Amino acid sequence: MRAFDLFCLPSYANEGVPQALMQAMACGLAVVSTPVGSIDEIVADGDTGVLVRPEDSTALREAIERLLGDEAQRRALGTRARARARERFGEGLMVDRMLAVFTEASARG
């Protein structure tokens, strides 16, 4: 993924929490996606990526072209995306959450 200029996930139907999207953000990529499922809980439009209407190929193309043509904006979105990914989905946080689940389960007997 680090060889990509940006990451695009144009989901249009049910979408949970796409792992590929979180991985792209963790790599510092600006993302273009749609506010489907939980995507808009991960991507903050205009801050960590760009969200377009589902099934709107024109808006999708325009967002991709705009970011490909503006390296500074693309890098800024990618930097904020990486920070958000680490803050919300970083390894330490995930381990802490898993340990809490295991601790709670073991306490129940």
C-alpha positions in Angstrom: 0.0 0.0 0.0 2.9 2.4 0.7 3.4 2.6 -3.1 -0.1 4.0 -3.6 -0.8 7.7 -4.1 -4.2 7.3 -2.4 -6.7 4.6 -1.5 -10.2 4.3 -2.9 -13.0 2.2 -1.4 -16.2 3.0 -3.3 -18.6 0.9 -1.2 -22.3 1.1 -2.1 -24.0 -1.6 0.1 -23.6 -3.0 3.6 -20.2 -2.4 4.9 -19.0 -3.0 8.4 -15.6 -1.7 9.4 -13.4 -2.4 6.4 -9.9 -3.6 7.5 -8.4 -2.5 4.2 -9.5 1.1 4.8 -8.0 1.2 8.3 -4.8 -0.4 6.9 -4.6 2.3 4.2 -5.1 5.0 6.8 -2.4 3.5 9.0 0.0 3.6 6.0 -0.7 7.4 5.8 -2.8 7.3 2.7 -5.5 9.8 1.9 -8.7 7.9 1.3 -11.7 8.4 -1.0 -14.7 6.4 0.1 -18.4 6.5 0.7 -20.4 7.0 4.0 -21.7 3.4 3.9 -22.0 1.3 7.1 -19.3 2.3 9.6 -17.0 4.0 7.1 -18.1 7.5 8.2 -17.1 6.6 11.7 -13.6 5.9 10.5 -13.1 8.6 7.8 -13.8 12.2 8.7 -14.8 13.9 5.5 -12.3 16.6 4.6 -10.1 15.8 7.6 -8.8 12.2 7.1 -10.2 11.6 3.7 -12.9 12.4 1.2 -16.4 10.9 1.3 -18.6 10.9 -1.8 -22.2 9.7 -2.4 -22.5 6.0 -3.0 -22.8 4.9 -6.6 -21.9 8.4 -7.8 -19.1 7.7 -10.3 -18.7 11.3 -11.3 -18.2 12.5 -7.7 -15.8 9.6 -7.1 -13.8 10.5 -10.2 -13.7 14.1 -9.3 -12.5 13.4 -5.7 -9.7 11.1 -7.0 -8.6 13.6 -9.6 -8.7 16.5 -7.1 -6.4 14.6 -4.7 -4.1 13.3 -7.4 -3.6 16.9 -8.5 -3.0 18.3 -5.1 -0.1 16.6 -3.4 -0.1 18.9 -0.4 -3.8 18.1 0.4 -3.2 14.4 -0.2 -0.3 14.3 2.1 -2.1 16.4 4.8 -5.1 14.0 4.7 -2.8 11.0 4.8 -0.9 12.4 7.8 -4.2 13.0 9.7 -5.5 9.6 8.6 -2.4 7.9 10.1 -2.8 9.8 13.3 -6.5 8.8 13.5 -5.7 5.2 12.8 -3.1 5.0 15.5 -5.4 6.8 18.0 -8.4 4.6 17.3 -7.0 1.3 16.1 -3.4 1.2 17.1 -1.8 -2.0 18.3 -1.5 -1.0 21.9 -5.1 0.1 22.1 -6.3 -3.2 20.4 -4.2 -5.3 22.9 -5.7 -3.4 25.8 -9.2 -4.0 24.5 -8.5 -7.7 24.0 -7.1 -8.0 27.5 -10.2 -6.3 28.9 -12.4 -8.8 27.1 -10.4 -11.8 28.3 -10.3 -10.5 31.8 -14.0 -10.0 31.9 -14.7 -13.4 30.4 -12.4 -15.1 32.9 -14.0 -13.3 35.8 -17.4 -14.8 34.8 -16.0 -18.2 35.4 
